[in-house]
Amino acid sequence: MRSLEGSYDAVVVGSGPNGLSAAVRLAQAGLSVLVLEANEVIGGGTRSAALTLPGFLHDTCSAVHPLGVGSPFFRQLPLEQFGLEWLHPELPLAHPLTGGRAAVLQRSVVATAAGLGVDNRAYERLLGPMVSDWENLAAEFLQPLLHVPARPIQLVPFGWRALRSAVGLANTWFKHEPARALLAGLAGHSFLALAQLPSAAFGLVLGMMGHAVGWPSPRGGSQKIADALASLLRSLGGEILTGFRVESFDQLPSARVILLDLTPRQLLRLAGNRLPRAYARRLERFRYGPGIFKIDYALNGPIPWKPEPCLRAGTVHVGGSLEEIARAEGEVCEGKLPEKPFVLLAQPSLFDSTRAPLGKQTAWAYCHVPSGSSFDMTQRIEDQIERFAPGFRDLVLARHTANCAMVESQNANLIGGAIDGGAATLWQLLARPVLSPAPYRTPVPGLYLCSSSTPPGAGVHGMCGFHAAELALRDHFG
Ligand SMILES: Cc1cc2nc3c(=O)[nH]c(=O)nc-3n(C[C@H](O)[C@H](O)[C@H](O)COP(=O)(O)OP(=O)(O)OC[C@H]3O[C@@H](n4cnc5c(N)ncnc54)[C@H](O)[C@@H]3O)c2cc1C
């Protein structure tokens, strides 16, 4: 096992968006920082690679970034100067339905509502106030939930609607299929059964962000987010070492603080005997959610969607009605493989010519599956796409598939193929990974967690890293 000499103020283990954000925040404060990354390439969930054919560039993990473009921390950083350029598709999201129809999330709440027929007014009443207040709401939920809110009264209407199931919210607010299906697709990002609390919160937040800041992707792929953070870090004097898997604290150079962009299971493995038994037991109770099956496509042309708006959208939610999506997600949560999975699909090359050779396209698609599943979902995913885009299969030049084990083999944080750092149940939104107003701090002096297993959880926003770094600065360098 390789060990490193030297001395730093801070060592960060893992170069995902949270690890890099923590490192940037610490370097901004004038600390000497070293980031250690197991893979040869930095970025964790923000990497891009040529997975299929020459000239086609794919996002290995994250592809669509409402949380990135809206992140309070990223918005403070000069990431554009380091090569990050957000490209906004003409439409953030389309959701095909039977009969050639689609529900469409546009940037404007009014225009979106106008496409939802009789649910027009209800949609405006539900989303409109949230979108007007999005910066305050985002600041509230992008931190540990155990805190005193700055404006508690304003949070009541949001909390009342968000702390329920997506099915409950959709059926209370909406009468017809398009609005219900749109909300179901948004809530499907939660990995929860849609009859489970608080799946509605995910739908509302992602919808709100779609209107407020859009659902963009970086020109040149998600890797550009990691590369911009890394270049900024280096400009502040920080160092990054790749190809270095940390298996013991004995490998690390001396440091006043260590921040782990890892999940609780890895913390237990690394520091098990140093952790007080009671804390270790709390970490052992931390639960990981379902996994994913992912396909990246090299295509001979754009996906031939029947509903026209899908041809202009960056993201397409493929699953049909609320009932169908709820059934698929419910089955996954019961440990079953859905016959008709809910497929999250992005088509970045429609809006970014750097992703594919002229005239060709890429697509990124995944569905949820039970944790650790090795079943090949290719046919089921493609059957779903074909329902709304007949002839899709004829366009496939190459596909790269990844089951749960393959997903985890690319990044040790993706336990059992779970991409969210731990299930987003109501309890684990509060206790992430333990119930505390400062859940980043471990009982070992100077040791912090900064991954998406801490608040505010999954997504490329860097806020877990930012909050962990702020706490470490207050604790040790204040
Ligand atoms: C397929 C997929 C699709 C996604 N889609 C989206 C999306 O569209 N939009 C969005 O916002 N989010 C998306 N996400 C989620 C998002 O990528 C994650 O929430 C985010 O990357 C978490 O960041 P992190 O820094 O906490 O951890 P990670 O990004 O997982 O980074 C952890 C890093 O630590 C490294 N590491 C692990 N163990 C060690 C060790 N022992 N020593 C050294 N290094 C180690 C890993 O190699 C990795 O680089 C997706 C994730 C996946 C996998």
The ligand as a MOL file (V3000), in Angstrom:
LIG
                    3D

  0  0  0     0  0            999 V3000
M  V30 BEGIN CTAB
M  V30 COUNTS 53 58 0 0 0
M  V30 BEGIN ATOM
M  V30 1 C -25.6230 7.3300 -13.6510 0
M  V30 2 C -25.8000 8.5740 -12.8140 0
M  V30 3 C -26.6210 9.5950 -13.2730 0
M  V30 4 C -26.7700 10.7560 -12.5240 0
M  V30 5 N -27.4840 11.8010 -13.0470 0
M  V30 6 C -27.4640 12.9950 -12.4160 0
M  V30 7 C -27.9270 14.1490 -13.0770 0
M  V30 8 O -28.2930 14.1050 -14.2530 0
M  V30 9 N -27.9040 15.3380 -12.3890 0
M  V30 10 C -27.4200 15.4190 -11.1100 0
M  V30 11 O -27.4210 16.5160 -10.5240 0
M  V30 12 N -26.9360 14.3310 -10.4750 0
M  V30 13 C -26.9300 13.1290 -11.1050 0
M  V30 14 N -26.3610 12.0380 -10.5170 0
M  V30 15 C -25.9390 12.1150 -9.1100 0
M  V30 16 C -24.5990 12.8290 -8.9310 0
M  V30 17 O -23.6770 12.3910 -9.8860 0
M  V30 18 C -24.1020 12.5560 -7.5220 0
M  V30 19 O -25.0970 12.9050 -6.5790 0
M  V30 20 C -22.8360 13.3560 -7.2390 0
M  V30 21 O -21.8310 13.0470 -8.1570 0
M  V30 22 C -22.3500 13.0720 -5.8250 0
M  V30 23 O -21.1490 13.7340 -5.6650 0
M  V30 24 P -20.0990 13.3100 -4.5480 0
M  V30 25 O -18.9560 14.2510 -4.6650 0
M  V30 26 O -20.7950 13.2070 -3.2390 0
M  V30 27 O -19.6470 11.8240 -4.9060 0
M  V30 28 P -19.1330 11.1810 -6.2580 0
M  V30 29 O -19.4290 12.0430 -7.4020 0
M  V30 30 O -19.6660 9.8000 -6.2570 0
M  V30 31 O -17.5510 11.1470 -6.0910 0
M  V30 32 C -16.8930 10.3180 -5.1610 0
M  V30 33 C -15.4490 10.1650 -5.6240 0
M  V30 34 O -14.7030 9.4970 -4.5910 0
M  V30 35 C -13.8270 8.5720 -5.2200 0
M  V30 36 N -13.4860 7.5410 -4.2450 0
M  V30 37 C -14.3060 6.6060 -3.7130 0
M  V30 38 N -13.6330 5.8510 -2.8370 0
M  V30 39 C -12.3640 6.3230 -2.8150 0
M  V30 40 C -11.1950 5.9580 -2.0910 0
M  V30 41 N -11.1950 4.9500 -1.2070 0
M  V30 42 N -10.0550 6.6530 -2.3040 0
M  V30 43 C -10.0330 7.6950 -3.1740 0
M  V30 44 N -11.1290 8.0760 -3.8980 0
M  V30 45 C -12.2690 7.4080 -3.7030 0
M  V30 46 C -14.6380 8.0370 -6.3810 0
M  V30 47 O -13.8100 7.4250 -7.3500 0
M  V30 48 C -15.3150 9.3180 -6.8740 0
M  V30 49 O -14.5040 9.9940 -7.8080 0
M  V30 50 C -26.1460 10.8680 -11.2580 0
M  V30 51 C -25.3170 9.8440 -10.7900 0
M  V30 52 C -25.1110 8.7150 -11.5780 0
M  V30 53 C -24.1510 7.6570 -11.0960 0
M  V30 END ATOM
M  V30 BEGIN BOND
M  V30 1 1 1 2
M  V30 2 1 2 3
M  V30 3 2 2 52
M  V30 4 2 3 4
M  V30 5 1 4 5
M  V30 6 1 4 50
M  V30 7 2 5 6
M  V30 8 1 6 7
M  V30 9 1 6 13
M  V30 10 2 7 8
M  V30 11 1 7 9
M  V30 12 1 9 10
M  V30 13 2 10 11
M  V30 14 1 10 12
M  V30 15 2 12 13
M  V30 16 1 13 14
M  V30 17 1 14 15
M  V30 18 1 14 50
M  V30 19 1 15 16
M  V30 20 1 16 17
M  V30 21 1 16 18
M  V30 22 1 18 19
M  V30 23 1 18 20
M  V30 24 1 20 21
M  V30 25 1 20 22
M  V30 26 1 22 23
M  V30 27 1 23 24
M  V30 28 2 24 25
M  V30 29 1 24 26
M  V30 30 1 24 27
M  V30 31 1 27 28
M  V30 32 2 28 29
M  V30 33 1 28 30
M  V30 34 1 28 31
M  V30 35 1 31 32
M  V30 36 1 32 33
M  V30 37 1 33 34
M  V30 38 1 33 48
M  V30 39 1 34 35
M  V30 40 1 35 36
M  V30 41 1 35 46
M  V30 42 1 36 37
M  V30 43 1 36 45
M  V30 44 2 37 38
M  V30 45 1 38 39
M  V30 46 1 39 40
M  V30 47 2 39 45
M  V30 48 1 40 41
M  V30 49 2 40 42
M  V30 50 1 42 43
M  V30 51 2 43 44
M  V30 52 1 44 45
M  V30 53 1 46 47
M  V30 54 1 46 48
M  V30 55 1 48 49
M  V30 56 2 50 51
M  V30 57 1 51 52
M  V30 58 1 52 53
M  V30 END BOND
M  V30 END CTAB
M  END
